Amino acid sequence: MAAKKIVLTGDRPTGKLHLGHYVGSLKQRVKMQNSGDYEPFIMIADQQALTDNARDPEKVRNSLLQVALDYLAVGLDPAKSTIYVQSQIPALSELNMYYLNLVTVSRLERNPTVKSEIQQKNFNHSIPTGFLTYPVSQAADITAFKAELVPVGDDQEPMLEQTREIVRSFNAIYGPVLVEPQGIFPPKGQGRIPGLDGNAKMSKSLGNAIYLADDEAELKRKVMSMYTDPHHIHIEDPGQVEGNMVFTYLDIFDPDQAKVAELKEQYRHGGLGDVKIKRYLLEVLHNELDPIRARREEFAKDPAAVYAMLKAGSDHANEIANQTLAEVKDAMGINYFKNL
């Protein structure tokens, strides 16, 4: 039997997870987990979240449980996936320190993903050092588990390349210890879901997201407020499907694509109102999200059990990361007291 491929992925705990996370990564993680072909390590990246939330640690702390609940609700299974907390794995910080010596500041500043996020967060010249160096921290996260595959969005490819550069540098200097990871990218056009306003990707910070935890009333409010065609004023008016978020979401979530095609045709010719089509989308989303919400509510009744699951996962992750750290220190010749 072929060995299972090691997969590493995760999320920053800065709030509950939304449909963008669900479409972009969570569904794929569950599918890979259940295939039996992979050994998934799923990290709640609280240290990384603190790189730009250091003055609001309560936000990160409170979000930890919310992210764990979302994981369990969508079907991630701690019996099949190692779900753990980044800050509880000390080896990651030590690996990060060694890797920092292999990367220049100018190389970090050239990283397109870092440059883009610095602009988005308006850091200007006041960039937290932890934020600038988080691609190195990611390299530690990935290599600690010798992950071969890392599911990411297209915008994260520069981060993976930075990890590969660090792996090559380390292996060239100290010997072949670390594994070069490869990215798993979503099919073209499916890596991101636009926000309710249609202006950007779905985002916690932009307030244009549907969360997996949203109750029935909140889901209805958000769907009924979605951006459609501003020129489609009367039901009989021809409407535009392109850029209309209702149809964008139907393309993603409705399994009956033949019906979606019919609705698009009707909308284009006139005779289909926005309220009616939004109600139909609401029904589609309920079919997808109601079972997730029900599971989430059940798990939320026992937060202690969720924390116990995270601790068990973190304990297992610690064992693996410590083994890699020992190999790294052996290769570097700094495991001074190994035989004492």
C-alpha positions in Angstrom: 0.0 0.0 0.0 1.3 3.4 -0.9 2.1 5.8 1.9 -0.4 8.5 2.5 0.7 11.9 1.3 1.1 14.5 4.1 -1.1 17.6 3.7 -0.8 20.8 5.7 -3.4 23.5 5.7 -5.1 25.9 8.2 -6.7 29.2 9.1 -6.0 32.3 11.1 -8.4 32.6 14.0 -9.6 36.1 13.5 -13.3 35.4 13.4 -15.8 32.7 12.4 -15.3 31.1 9.0 -17.5 32.0 6.1 -18.7 30.6 2.7 -15.4 31.8 1.1 -13.5 29.5 3.4 -16.0 26.7 2.8 -15.9 26.9 -1.0 -12.2 27.7 -1.2 -10.8 25.1 1.2 -13.0 23.4 3.8 -14.9 21.2 1.3 -11.7 20.1 -0.3 -10.1 19.3 3.1 -13.1 17.0 4.0 -12.9 15.3 0.7 -9.2 14.6 1.0 -9.6 13.5 4.6 -12.3 11.0 3.7 -10.4 9.6 0.6 -8.0 7.7 2.8 -5.1 8.8 0.5 -3.8 11.6 2.7 -2.7 12.4 6.2 -4.0 15.9 6.9 -2.5 18.3 9.5 -4.9 21.2 10.0 -3.5 24.2 12.0 -5.3 27.0 13.7 -2.7 29.6 13.2 -3.1 31.8 16.3 0.6 33.0 16.2 0.2 34.1 12.7 -3.0 35.9 13.6 -1.2 37.8 16.3 1.2 39.3 13.7 -1.4 41.9 12.9 -3.6 41.5 16.0 -1.0 41.7 18.8 -2.9 44.5 20.5 -6.2 42.6 20.4 -5.3 39.1 21.7 -8.8 38.5 22.9 -10.1 38.5 19.3 -7.7 35.7 18.5 -8.4 33.8 21.7 -12.2 34.0 21.3 -11.9 33.0 17.6 -10.0 29.8 18.3 -13.1 28.0 19.6 -15.2 29.4 16.7 -12.8 28.1 14.0 -12.7 24.7 15.7 -16.5 24.5 15.8 -16.6 25.4 12.1 -14.1 22.7 11.3 -16.1 20.0 13.2 -19.4 21.3 11.7 -18.3 20.9 8.1 -17.1 17.3 8.7 -13.4 17.5 9.6 -12.9 14.5 11.9 -10.1 14.5 14.6 -10.0 10.7 14.1 -8.8 11.2 10.5 -7.1 14.7 10.6 -4.7 16.1 13.2 -6.3 19.4 14.2 -4.0 21.5 16.4 -3.1 25.0 17.6 0.1 26.6 16.3 1.2 28.3 19.5 1.1 25.0 21.3 3.9 23.5 19.1 7.2 25.1 20.5 9.3 23.4 17.8 7.7 25.7 15.2 9.2 28.8 16.8 12.6 27.2 17.0 12.6 26.1 13.4 11.5 29.6 12.4 14.5 31.0 14.2 16.9 28.8 12.3 15.2 29.5 9.0 15.4 33.3 9.5 19.1 33.1 9.1 18.6 31.7 5.5 16.4 34.6 4.3 17.3 38.3 3.6 15.0 41.2 4.5 15.0 42.3 0.8 13.8 38.9 -0.2 10.9 39.1 2.2 10.0 42.6 1.0 9.9 41.4 -2.6 7.3 38.7 -1.7 4.2 39.7 -3.8 1.8 38.3 -1.2 3.4 40.2 1.6 3.6 43.4 -0.4 -0.1 43.2 -1.3 -1.2 42.5 2.3 1.0 45.3 3.7 -0.9 47.7 1.3 -4.3 46.2 2.3 -3.5 46.7 6.0 -2.1 50.2 5.5 1.1 49.4 7.4 3.1 51.8 5.2 6.6 51.9 6.9 5.3 50.7 10.3 5.4 47.0 9.4 5.4 44.7 12.4 8.5 42.5 12.2 6.4 39.4 12.8 4.2 40.2 9.9 7.2 40.8 7.5 8.7 37.5 8.5 5.6 35.3 8.5 6.5 33.6 5.3 9.4 32.1 7.2 7.1 31.1 10.0 4.9 29.4 7.3 8.0 27.5 6.1 8.4 26.2 9.7 4.8 25.2 9.8 5.0 23.3 6.6 8.4 21.6 7.0 7.9 20.6 10.6 5.4 17.9 9.4 7.3 17.3 6.1 4.2 18.2 4.2 4.3 17.3 0.6 1.1 19.1 -0.4 -0.3 22.4 0.7 -3.8 23.4 -0.5 -3.8 27.2 -1.1 -5.3 29.9 -3.2 -3.5 31.2 -6.2 -2.4 34.3 -4.3 -0.4 32.1 -1.9 1.9 30.6 -4.5 4.7 33.2 -3.6 4.5 32.0 0.0 5.0 28.4 -1.1 7.9 29.4 -3.3 9.6 31.1 -0.3 9.2 27.8 1.6 10.8 25.9 -1.2 13.7 28.3 -1.3 14.3 27.9 2.4 14.2 24.1 2.0 16.7 24.2 -0.8 19.0 26.4 1.1 18.8 24.3 4.3 19.3 21.0 2.4 22.2 22.4 0.4 24.0 23.7 3.5 23.2 21.0 6.1 22.0 17.9 4.2 18.8 16.5 2.8 16.4 16.7 5.8 13.5 18.9 4.7 10.8 18.2 2.1 9.9 20.6 -0.7 6.1 21.2 -0.7 3.9 21.5 -3.7 0.7 23.5 -3.8 -2.8 22.2 -4.6 -4.8 25.0 -6.2 -8.5 25.2 -6.7 -9.9 24.9 -10.3 -9.8 28.1 -12.2 -12.5 30.5 -11.0 -13.4 28.4 -8.0 -10.8 29.5 -5.5 -12.7 32.6 -4.4 -16.2 33.5 -3.8 -17.2 37.2 -4.2 -18.8 39.1 -1.3 -22.4 39.9 -1.0 -21.7 43.4 -2.4 -20.0 42.0 -5.5 -17.1 44.3 -5.2 -14.4 42.0 -3.7 -13.8 38.6 -2.3 -15.8 37.5 0.7 -14.0 38.9 3.7 -14.5 39.2 7.4 -12.9 42.7 7.4 -15.1 43.9 4.6 -18.4 42.8 6.2 -19.7 41.2 3.1 -19.7 37.6 4.2 -22.1 34.8 5.0 -20.8 32.8 7.9 -21.3 29.1 8.5 -22.7 30.0 11.9 -25.3 32.5 10.6 -28.8 31.6 11.9 -31.8 31.4 9.6 -32.9 35.0 10.1 -29.4 36.4 9.4 -28.9 34.2 6.3 -32.3 35.5 5.0 -31.3 39.2 5.7 -28.0 38.8 3.9 -29.4 37.0 0.8 -32.2 39.5 0.4 -29.6 42.4 0.5 -27.4 40.8 -2.1 -26.1 42.9 -5.1 -28.0 42.0 -8.3 -28.5 44.2 -11.4 -29.1 47.9 -10.4 -30.9 48.5 -13.7 -33.3 45.6 -13.2 -36.0 47.8 -11.6 -39.2 46.1 -12.8 -39.9 42.4 -13.1 -40.5 42.7 -16.8 -37.2 44.5 -17.4 -34.4 42.4 -19.0 -31.7 41.8 -16.4 -28.0 41.2 -16.5 -26.7 37.9 -15.1 -23.0 38.7 -15.3 -21.8 40.3 -12.1 -25.2 39.5 -10.4 -24.3 37.9 -7.1 -27.4 35.8 -6.9 -26.5 34.0 -10.1 -22.9 33.8 -9.1 -23.9 32.0 -5.9 -26.3 29.7 -7.8 -23.5 28.7 -10.1 -21.5 27.6 -7.1 -24.1 26.1 -4.8 -27.1 24.8 -6.9 -26.6 21.2 -7.9 -29.3 21.6 -10.5 -27.4 23.6 -13.1 -30.0 23.0 -15.8 -32.5 24.9 -13.7 -30.0 27.7 -13.1 -29.5 28.0 -16.9 -33.3 28.3 -17.3 -33.5 31.0 -14.7 -30.7 32.9 -16.3 -32.4 32.9 -19.6 -35.7 34.0 -18.1 -33.9 36.8 -16.2 -32.2 38.0 -19.3 -35.4 38.3 -21.2 -37.4 39.8 -18.4 -40.2 38.4 -16.2 -38.2 37.1 -13.3 -38.0 39.4 -10.2 -35.0 39.8 -7.9 -37.1 38.8 -4.8 -38.1 35.5 -6.4 -34.7 34.6 -7.5 -33.2 35.5 -4.1 -35.8 33.3 -2.4 -34.8 30.4 -4.6 -31.1 31.0 -3.7 -32.1 31.1 0.0 -33.6 27.7 -0.4 -30.5 26.4 -2.1 -28.2 27.7 0.7 -30.5 26.3 3.4 -30.0 22.8 1.8 -26.3 23.3 2.0 -25.9 25.1 5.3 -28.7 23.8 7.6 -26.9 20.4 8.4 -23.7 22.3 9.0 -25.4 24.8 11.4 -27.1 21.9 13.2 -23.8 20.1 13.8 -22.1 23.3 14.9 -24.8 24.0 17.5 -24.5 20.4 18.8 -20.7 20.7 19.2 -21.0 24.2 20.8 -22.9 22.7 23.7 -19.7 21.2 25.0 -16.8 23.6 24.5 -14.6 21.6 27.0 -14.8 18.6 24.6 -13.7 20.8 21.7 -10.7 22.1 23.7 -9.9 18.5 24.6 -9.9 17.6 20.9 -7.6 20.5 20.2 -5.2 19.5 23.0 -5.1 15.9 21.7 -4.3 17.1 18.2 -1.7 19.5 19.5 0.0 16.7 21.5 0.2 14.5 18.4 1.5 17.4 16.3 4.1 18.1 19.0 5.5 14.6 18.6 5.9 14.9 14.9 7.3 18.5 15.0 9.8 17.6 17.7 11.1 14.7 15.6 11.7 17.0 12.7 13.4 19.5 15.0 15.7 16.9 16.3 16.7 15.9 12.7 17.3 19.6 11.9 19.5 20.1 14.9 21.4 16.9 14.1 22.0 18.1 10.6 23.2 21.6 11.9 25.4 19.9 14.5 23.8 21.7 17.5 22.1 18.7 19.2 25.0 18.9 21.7 23.6 16.7 24.5 21.8 14.1 22.3 23.8 11.2 23.8 24.0 12.4 27.4 
